Amino acid sequence: MKKEIHYQRNPDFIYRKIVDESVLVPIRQDVANMESIYTLNSVGADIWERLAKPATQTDLQVTIFKEYDVDPEILAKDIERFLDEMTSIGALREV
């Protein structure tokens, strides 16, 4: 049986809500890289906030599906894409 990956936030990324926008800013040695600011949509921000504690893709799908009226297959693909993108930029870590 394959063990599912748990994802957690990388503490080298700062998350802030500014008015109606949610942004991620990578910091390196206490310096923010202002050329690499990432804007999250509402679902991405929701996922990010839920990753305050490590979670699997399945955990995220179950909790988010309860709050949004969306096709489960589309939701699964969107969450997978978000996790892949955030992992590729280093904002999330696999544990």
One Martini backbone bead per residue (centre of mass of N, CA, C, O) as a GRO file, in nm:
protein
   95
    1MET     BB    1   0.094   0.038   0.024
    2LYS     BB    2   0.059   0.368  -0.041
    3LYS     BB    3   0.180   0.649   0.092
    4GLU     BB    4   0.070   0.949   0.170
    5ILE     BB    5   0.136   1.271   0.128
    6HIS     BB    6   0.262   1.527   0.321
    7TYR     BB    7   0.194   1.870   0.371
    8GLN     BB    8   0.392   2.174   0.418
    9ARG     BB    9   0.498   2.459   0.513
   10ASN     BB   10   0.725   2.706   0.439
   11PRO     BB   11   0.885   2.934   0.651
   12ASP     BB   12   1.011   3.101   0.388
   13PHE     BB   13   0.703   3.192   0.380
   14ILE     BB   14   0.490   3.465   0.345
   15TYR     BB   15   0.157   3.531   0.462
   16ARG     BB   16  -0.091   3.760   0.315
   17LYS     BB   17  -0.359   3.983   0.372
   18ILE     BB   18  -0.459   4.229   0.118
   19VAL     BB   19  -0.746   4.295   0.143
   20ASP     BB   20  -0.833   4.089  -0.143
   21GLU     BB   21  -0.541   3.966  -0.104
   22SER     BB   22  -0.323   3.682  -0.149
   23VAL     BB   23   0.017   3.638  -0.031
   24LEU     BB   24   0.346   3.525  -0.134
   25VAL     BB   25   0.674   3.548   0.033
   26PRO     BB   26   0.994   3.505  -0.008
   27ILE     BB   27   1.253   3.425   0.228
   28ARG     BB   28   1.604   3.524   0.272
   29GLN     BB   29   1.770   3.602   0.525
   30ASP     BB   30   1.548   3.834   0.595
   31VAL     BB   31   1.475   3.858   0.279
   32ALA     BB   32   1.273   3.982   0.047
   33ASN     BB   33   1.143   3.866  -0.267
   34MET     BB   34   0.986   4.095  -0.475
   35GLU     BB   35   1.003   3.917  -0.753
   36SER     BB   36   0.837   3.667  -0.576
   37ILE     BB   37   0.522   3.714  -0.594
   38TYR     BB   38   0.229   3.541  -0.477
   39THR     BB   39  -0.098   3.487  -0.592
   40LEU     BB   40  -0.403   3.397  -0.436
   41ASN     BB   41  -0.676   3.252  -0.442
   42SER     BB   42  -0.929   3.154  -0.246
   43VAL     BB   43  -0.856   2.851  -0.257
   44GLY     BB   44  -0.553   2.875  -0.213
   45ALA     BB   45  -0.581   3.015   0.062
   46ASP     BB   46  -0.735   2.788   0.197
   47ILE     BB   47  -0.519   2.575   0.167
   48TRP     BB   48  -0.292   2.722   0.312
   49GLU     BB   49  -0.437   2.746   0.586
   50ARG     BB   50  -0.469   2.427   0.620
   51LEU     BB   51  -0.135   2.404   0.622
   52ALA     BB   52  -0.057   2.453   0.923
   53LYS     BB   53  -0.100   2.152   0.895
   54PRO     BB   54  -0.037   1.865   0.800
   55ALA     BB   55  -0.144   1.732   0.472
   56THR     BB   56  -0.334   1.575   0.249
   57GLN     BB   57  -0.500   1.563  -0.036
   58THR     BB   58  -0.745   1.419   0.085
   59ASP     BB   59  -0.796   1.606   0.320
   60LEU     BB   60  -0.852   1.855   0.144
   61GLN     BB   61  -1.085   1.747  -0.024
   62VAL     BB   62  -1.284   1.691   0.204
   63THR     BB   63  -1.298   1.981   0.331
   64ILE     BB   64  -1.352   2.150   0.070
   65PHE     BB   65  -1.606   2.004  -0.041
   66LYS     BB   66  -1.794   2.107   0.198
   67GLU     BB   67  -1.766   2.433   0.090
   68TYR     BB   68  -1.791   2.351  -0.219
   69ASP     BB   69  -1.948   2.373  -0.540
   70VAL     BB   70  -1.803   2.084  -0.676
   71ASP     BB   71  -1.640   1.878  -0.865
   72PRO     BB   72  -1.442   1.626  -0.749
   73GLU     BB   73  -1.245   1.605  -0.995
   74ILE     BB   74  -1.173   1.903  -1.017
   75LEU     BB   75  -1.072   1.938  -0.731
   76ALA     BB   76  -0.843   1.730  -0.742
   77LYS     BB   77  -0.684   1.871  -0.970
   78ASP     BB   78  -0.650   2.150  -0.837
   79ILE     BB   79  -0.497   2.052  -0.587
   80GLU     BB   80  -0.267   1.913  -0.731
   81ARG     BB   81  -0.164   2.166  -0.879
   82PHE     BB   82  -0.109   2.335  -0.630
   83LEU     BB   83   0.093   2.143  -0.492
   84ASP     BB   84   0.294   2.136  -0.726
   85GLU     BB   85   0.352   2.442  -0.747
   86MET     BB   86   0.437   2.490  -0.447
   87THR     BB   87   0.666   2.283  -0.453
   88SER     BB   88   0.834   2.402  -0.697
   89ILE     BB   89   0.882   2.688  -0.526
   90GLY     BB   90   0.897   2.598  -0.201
   91ALA     BB   91   0.629   2.645  -0.019
   92LEU     BB   92   0.629   2.334  -0.010
   93ARG     BB   93   0.644   2.028   0.179
   94GLU     BB   94   0.743   1.703   0.202
   95VAL     BB   95   0.658   1.448   0.479
   0.00000   0.00000   0.00000
